[in-house]
Amino acid sequence: MAFLLVRNGTPVSKGARCPGHPLGRNDEMTFLAARLLARASTCRLRPALLAAGLMLAPAGEAAAQATTGPATDVGVAAGSSAEQAAPTTGIAIPGIDVTMTGLGAIASDYLFRGISQTRNNWAYQGTVDFEHKSGVYVGAFITNAKFLASPYNDTRQELDLLAGYRFELAGVKLDLGYIAYLYPGQDKAPGGQLNEFQEVGVKASYAFDPVKLQAAFFYSPNYFGRSGDGYYVEGGVDVTAPLGFTVIGRLGYQWIEREVFFGTPDYLWYAVGLQREIFAGVNVAVGFYGTDISKRDCAPVVDRANGGQRICGQRALVTFSRAF
C-alpha cells in the first residue's frame, strides 16, 4: 500500500498533508454511506460505473470456492490489480487432499485500491495458493514496489501472506481471511514508520450464468504507515461475454482514521475492463482505473512533491499473466 514518513513528529512523507491538517474523520457510518453515494454520482465516475454499484468482479470457477478477482482464482488482497490475472486450474498434490494454484504476471502498474504502488512503473508479480479439501488455505503474493517519501522510503518489494477458510452456504461462496502485508528489506527512516500492516476480512460471491457478483469487507486495526483503523468495502460484477471475453467492473471505498499519516483522505476507487486468453494459457487484461482523490491530496511530500503525486489519477492498466 502507500505512504508515510514523519519528521520531528510531523507527517511529511509519501502521503503527508500540510502541518495542521486535521486527522482522520470519525463520521458516523450513515454519513459515510451518504458521502459514498454522493461521490459516486460525480461526473468522473460516469453512469456505467454507478450501475456496477457495490459489486466487484469475482473469481472464476477453477479453484475451490475462491472469491477473489474478476479472473484469477488464487488468493490476493481485495482491491489489488493482481486480481485481473488469468483463471487457474490448480494442481492436486497426491495423498494430502491439497490443491495448489498459482500464476505469474507482468503488469504496466501495480495498483492497490486504485493507487499506484510502483510510482507508475511496471510490476512483476507471483502468487501461490494451497487449499485443503476442508476449505482451509494459505497463500502468498509477491511484487516489486516503490514509494516516494521524505527523507526516504527504501521499499523495493511487497510480500503478502494469506490464510483463511473458504466454504459455501446457500449457494453463496464465502472466504474468511487474514492478510499480512510485509515489505522485506525496508529500513525505518528517521522519524518515519514501517509500511507493514495486517487485515482481516470476508468475501462473498454468487453466480447466475453469465453473471457473477462479489462483495468484500476488510478491517485493519493499524493500516498502512500506522494510520489507525482502516475499513474497506468493495463490490463488483463479472460478466462472461461472447468470443471468450470477460467484462469486469469494480467499485471500492477506503476509510482511514489518521489520514495525515496515510497521505490521502478517505476515497472511492473504480475500474472497468476486459480479460481474455490470447495464446497457450496466456491471458491479457485491459482495464481503466481511477479514484476521486485530487492531485493536491494525493500523498504530497515536503520538498519533493508539495503539490501531490500522480499515483492516484485515472489510468489504463494492462496485465499479461499465465496460470497453473
Backbone torsions as a table, in degrees:
resi	resn	phi	psi	omega
1	MET	NA	-150.2	-162.1
2	ALA	-117.2	-117.9	-88.8
3	PHE	-143.3	59.7	-178.2
4	LEU	-133.6	150.1	153.5
5	LEU	-160.5	153.0	-176.1
6	VAL	-125.9	136.8	176.2
7	ARG	-119.4	122.3	-179.8
8	ASN	52.5	39.2	176.0
9	GLY	84.7	-4.8	-179.3
10	THR	-108.8	125.2	178.6
11	PRO	-61.9	126.9	-177.5
12	VAL	-137.6	3.7	-168.0
13	SER	-99.6	-158.6	178.3
14	LYS	-52.8	98.7	-179.4
15	GLY	108.4	-1.7	179.4
16	ALA	-77.8	147.5	174.7
17	ARG	-99.4	-176.0	178.7
18	CYS	-67.6	146.3	176.9
19	PRO	-55.6	139.6	179.4
20	GLY	91.6	-10.6	176.9
21	HIS	-64.8	135.2	-176.3
22	PRO	-61.7	152.5	178.3
23	LEU	-72.1	-177.9	-175.6
24	GLY	-54.8	145.4	-178.8
25	ARG	-74.2	149.3	176.3
26	ASN	-115.4	39.0	-179.5
27	ASP	-59.7	150.9	176.2
28	GLU	-72.5	158.0	-173.3
29	MET	-61.3	-33.1	-179.2
30	THR	-65.5	-40.1	177.4
31	PHE	-65.5	-40.1	-179.4
32	LEU	-65.5	-39.9	178.4
33	ALA	-63.4	-41.1	179.0
34	ALA	-64.9	-39.2	178.8
35	ARG	-65.1	-39.4	176.8
36	LEU	-59.0	-45.7	-179.8
37	LEU	-66.0	-36.9	179.3
38	ALA	-64.5	-43.5	179.0
39	ARG	-65.8	-37.2	-178.7
40	ALA	-65.2	-18.9	-177.9
41	SER	-92.1	0.5	-179.9
42	THR	-71.0	163.0	-174.2
43	CYS	-64.9	-27.2	-174.0
44	ARG	-71.9	-14.4	-179.6
45	LEU	-90.1	-27.3	178.1
46	ARG	69.5	147.2	-175.1
47	PRO	-57.9	-34.1	-177.5
48	ALA	-62.7	-34.6	-179.7
49	LEU	-74.7	-34.3	175.8
50	LEU	-61.1	-38.3	179.9
51	ALA	-62.3	-27.0	178.1
52	ALA	-68.0	-27.2	177.9
53	GLY	58.5	-142.3	179.1
54	LEU	-99.4	60.1	179.8
55	MET	-132.5	124.1	-179.5
56	LEU	-103.8	151.6	176.4
57	ALA	-61.9	124.2	-174.8
58	PRO	-96.0	-176.3	-177.9
59	ALA	-80.0	162.0	170.5
60	GLY	-74.0	-179.4	-174.3
61	GLU	-88.7	-9.2	-165.5
62	ALA	-64.8	-48.0	-177.6
63	ALA	-87.4	155.4	-171.3
64	ALA	-64.7	105.2	168.7
65	GLN	59.2	22.5	176.2
66	ALA	-67.6	148.0	179.9
67	THR	-128.7	24.5	-179.8
68	THR	-99.7	140.9	165.7
69	GLY	84.9	165.5	170.0
70	PRO	-84.2	-18.3	-174.4
71	ALA	-139.0	-49.9	-174.3
72	THR	-71.9	153.8	179.2
73	ASP	-111.3	-2.9	177.8
74	VAL	-81.8	159.1	-177.5
75	GLY	-76.5	121.3	171.6
76	VAL	-137.6	161.9	-175.5
77	ALA	-65.8	143.9	175.6
78	ALA	-60.5	131.2	179.8
79	GLY	92.8	-5.5	178.2
80	SER	-80.8	137.3	178.0
81	SER	-67.3	-11.0	175.1
82	ALA	-63.7	-15.6	177.1
83	GLU	-64.0	-19.4	-177.5
84	GLN	-85.8	20.1	179.1
85	ALA	-84.5	-176.1	-172.5
86	ALA	-69.7	151.8	171.4
87	PRO	-67.2	146.7	-175.5
88	THR	-111.4	151.7	177.8
89	THR	-103.6	-27.9	177.3
90	GLY	85.6	154.8	177.9
91	ILE	-125.1	120.3	179.2
92	ALA	-74.6	132.4	176.3
93	ILE	-96.2	113.8	-173.0
94	PRO	-61.2	141.3	170.7
95	GLY	86.4	-14.0	-177.5
96	ILE	-125.8	6.4	175.6
97	ASP	56.7	39.5	179.4
98	VAL	-120.5	138.5	174.5
99	THR	-111.3	130.4	177.1
100	MET	-104.2	130.8	173.4
101	THR	-127.2	154.1	179.5
102	GLY	-171.1	173.2	178.4
103	LEU	-164.0	160.8	169.9
104	GLY	-118.6	147.5	-176.5
105	ALA	-145.7	147.8	170.4
106	ILE	-124.3	126.9	-175.7
107	ALA	-132.2	153.8	-178.8
108	SER	-72.3	-8.8	178.0
109	ASP	-166.7	162.6	169.6
110	TYR	-115.6	108.7	-179.1
111	LEU	-104.8	132.5	173.4
112	PHE	-120.8	111.3	-177.7
113	ARG	53.0	43.2	172.1
114	GLY	88.9	-7.7	-175.4
115	ILE	-111.9	134.0	-178.5
116	SER	-66.9	134.1	176.7
117	GLN	-104.8	4.0	-180.0
118	THR	-125.9	15.0	-176.9
119	ARG	54.0	47.2	173.3
120	ASN	69.8	22.2	178.5
121	ASN	-106.2	169.6	-178.7
122	TRP	-65.2	151.1	179.9
123	ALA	-123.3	144.0	179.6
124	TYR	-125.6	117.0	-164.0
125	GLN	-132.2	151.6	175.3
126	GLY	-140.4	145.4	-178.2
127	THR	-140.2	141.1	174.9
128	VAL	-140.3	146.2	-175.4
129	ASP	-143.2	129.7	176.5
130	PHE	-117.7	121.2	-179.1
131	GLU	-124.7	128.3	174.9
132	HIS	-80.4	155.9	-178.8
133	LYS	-61.7	-19.0	176.8
134	SER	-71.4	-17.1	-176.8
135	GLY	105.5	-11.0	176.9
136	VAL	-72.6	137.0	-178.2
137	TYR	-142.3	157.8	169.3
138	VAL	-136.2	155.2	-179.4
139	GLY	-163.6	176.0	179.0
140	ALA	-150.6	149.4	177.7
141	PHE	-135.0	131.7	179.5
142	ILE	-130.5	143.3	-179.4
143	THR	-156.7	158.3	168.7
144	ASN	-74.1	155.9	180.0
145	ALA	-152.4	156.1	-177.9
146	LYS	-157.7	129.4	-178.1
147	PHE	-128.1	155.4	174.7
148	LEU	-104.7	133.0	-179.0
149	ALA	-155.9	167.4	175.7
150	SER	-127.0	126.9	5.7
151	PRO	-75.1	-28.4	177.0
152	TYR	-167.2	161.9	168.3
153	ASN	-140.8	109.2	-171.9
154	ASP	-93.3	22.3	177.3
155	THR	-58.0	134.6	176.1
156	ARG	-126.4	-18.2	179.5
157	GLN	-149.7	158.2	175.8
158	GLU	-124.8	136.2	176.3
159	LEU	-127.5	118.4	177.1
160	ASP	-104.7	130.5	175.4
161	LEU	-110.3	129.2	-173.9
162	LEU	-123.4	147.6	173.7
163	ALA	-153.1	150.7	-180.0
164	GLY	175.5	-163.6	-176.0
165	TYR	-141.0	124.7	179.0
166	ARG	-110.7	137.6	179.1
167	PHE	-158.1	172.5	-178.9
168	GLU	-122.8	138.5	-179.4
169	LEU	-139.1	115.7	178.3
170	ALA	54.1	40.8	177.4
171	GLY	83.3	-4.3	178.9
172	VAL	-101.0	126.0	177.6
173	LYS	-86.6	128.7	-175.7
174	LEU	-120.6	147.2	179.2
175	ASP	-137.5	109.7	175.8
176	LEU	-98.2	118.6	-169.3
177	GLY	-140.0	164.5	176.6
178	TYR	-129.3	139.2	178.3
179	ILE	-134.5	129.9	170.6
180	ALA	-106.6	120.9	179.1
181	TYR	-97.6	110.8	-175.0
182	LEU	-116.5	153.1	-178.7
183	TYR	-131.5	76.8	-174.6
184	PRO	-56.8	135.9	177.7
185	GLY	88.6	-7.0	179.5
186	GLN	-72.0	131.8	173.9
187	ASP	-98.6	139.8	178.2
188	LYS	-74.2	119.7	179.7
189	ALA	-73.4	153.9	177.5
190	PRO	-55.3	125.9	-179.8
191	GLY	75.8	5.7	-175.4
192	GLY	-106.2	-169.4	179.6
193	GLN	-134.2	157.7	171.6
194	LEU	-78.0	153.6	-178.4
195	ASN	-73.5	-31.1	-163.0
196	GLU	-58.2	148.0	178.1
197	PHE	-158.6	175.8	-178.2
198	GLN	-134.0	152.2	176.2
199	GLU	-138.1	152.6	166.9
200	VAL	-124.9	151.1	-177.6
201	GLY	-170.3	-179.6	178.9
202	VAL	-136.9	139.7	174.3
203	LYS	-123.7	146.2	179.0
204	ALA	-138.4	143.4	176.8
205	SER	-140.4	150.0	179.6
206	TYR	-142.8	131.3	-175.5
207	ALA	-117.2	138.9	167.9
208	PHE	-143.1	105.7	-170.0
209	ASP	-47.0	129.4	7.8
210	PRO	-99.3	22.8	-173.0
211	VAL	-110.8	142.6	170.3
212	LYS	-132.2	132.9	-179.1
213	LEU	-110.5	150.9	177.7
214	GLN	-145.7	148.1	173.0
215	ALA	-137.1	154.4	-179.3
216	ALA	-148.8	149.0	172.8
217	PHE	-138.6	131.3	178.6
218	PHE	-133.2	148.7	179.9
219	TYR	-134.5	136.7	173.2
220	SER	-122.8	130.4	177.2
221	PRO	-74.4	-15.8	177.7
222	ASN	-156.0	89.8	-170.1
223	TYR	-69.0	179.6	-174.9
224	PHE	-43.1	132.8	176.8
225	GLY	68.5	25.5	179.9
226	ARG	59.1	44.9	-176.5
227	SER	-93.7	16.7	174.4
228	GLY	82.0	-164.6	-177.7
229	ASP	-56.6	133.5	175.3
230	GLY	-126.1	126.6	178.5
231	TYR	-118.0	134.6	-176.4
232	TYR	-136.4	131.9	173.8
233	VAL	-125.0	147.6	-177.2
234	GLU	-152.2	147.9	175.5
235	GLY	-150.7	168.3	-179.7
236	GLY	-177.4	179.3	-179.2
237	VAL	-137.8	143.2	179.6
238	ASP	-130.6	119.8	-174.9
239	VAL	-121.8	124.2	174.7
240	THR	-74.2	124.8	-175.9
241	ALA	-114.8	168.0	177.5
242	PRO	-60.6	162.5	175.7
243	LEU	64.7	24.2	174.8
244	GLY	81.6	7.6	-179.2
245	PHE	-84.5	151.7	168.6
246	THR	-120.2	126.3	178.2
247	VAL	-96.5	130.9	-175.5
248	ILE	-124.9	150.6	175.6
249	GLY	-148.9	141.0	-178.8
250	ARG	-141.0	154.0	174.3
251	LEU	-147.2	128.0	-179.1
252	GLY	-139.9	158.1	179.5
253	TYR	-140.1	131.7	-179.4
254	GLN	-115.3	122.5	172.1
255	TRP	-99.8	139.0	-177.2
256	ILE	-132.5	128.6	-178.0
257	GLU	-68.3	-54.4	-178.0
258	ARG	-107.3	84.2	-175.0
259	GLU	-60.3	-34.3	-178.4
260	VAL	-60.1	-34.9	179.9
261	PHE	-79.4	-34.5	179.8
262	PHE	-75.4	-42.7	176.1
263	GLY	113.1	-7.4	176.1
264	THR	-138.8	161.0	169.8
265	PRO	-72.5	171.0	168.7
266	ASP	-50.6	144.9	-173.2
267	TYR	-150.5	160.5	176.0
268	LEU	-106.0	141.2	172.2
269	TRP	-132.8	160.6	-174.7
270	TYR	-151.9	159.9	178.4
271	ALA	-157.9	145.7	169.4
272	VAL	-135.5	150.0	-178.8
273	GLY	-173.8	-179.0	178.3
274	LEU	-130.7	145.8	177.0
275	GLN	-137.5	141.5	-178.6
276	ARG	-159.7	144.5	170.3
277	GLU	-72.6	137.2	-178.5
278	ILE	-113.0	-31.4	-179.2
279	PHE	-170.8	130.1	170.5
280	ALA	49.0	43.7	178.0
281	GLY	83.9	-4.0	177.5
282	VAL	-82.9	127.4	-179.8
283	ASN	-109.9	150.0	172.7
284	VAL	-125.8	136.2	175.5
285	ALA	-123.7	134.5	177.5
286	VAL	-124.0	123.0	-176.9
287	GLY	-135.5	161.3	174.9
288	PHE	-117.8	120.6	-175.0
289	TYR	-118.3	154.2	174.6
290	GLY	-167.4	166.5	174.1
291	THR	-132.1	172.2	175.7
292	ASP	-99.8	21.5	178.1
293	ILE	-86.2	127.2	176.4
294	SER	-73.7	159.6	-179.1
295	LYS	-60.8	-40.2	-178.1
296	ARG	-65.7	-23.1	178.8
297	ASP	-97.5	3.8	-174.5
298	CYS	-94.7	85.9	172.5
299	ALA	50.8	55.9	176.8
300	PRO	-63.5	148.2	-180.0
301	VAL	-128.4	123.6	-177.5
302	VAL	-58.5	130.8	177.5
303	ASP	68.4	-1.3	-179.1
304	ARG	-127.4	-33.9	177.1
305	ALA	-153.6	64.0	-175.5
306	ASN	-60.7	-31.0	-178.8
307	GLY	-92.4	13.9	-179.0
308	GLY	93.1	171.1	-177.7
309	GLN	-110.9	167.5	-180.0
310	ARG	-101.9	46.3	-178.9
311	ILE	-111.6	-1.1	-177.7
312	CYS	-111.0	-4.7	-171.9
313	GLY	-83.0	179.4	179.7
314	GLN	-68.7	145.6	-179.8
315	ARG	-163.5	158.3	169.8
316	ALA	-91.8	146.1	179.2
317	LEU	-129.4	130.1	178.0
318	VAL	-118.0	130.5	179.7
319	THR	-127.7	128.3	172.1
320	PHE	-109.7	131.8	-175.5
321	SER	-147.1	155.5	176.3
322	ARG	-137.9	124.4	-174.8
323	ALA	-105.1	163.3	170.7
324	PHE	-140.6	NA	NA
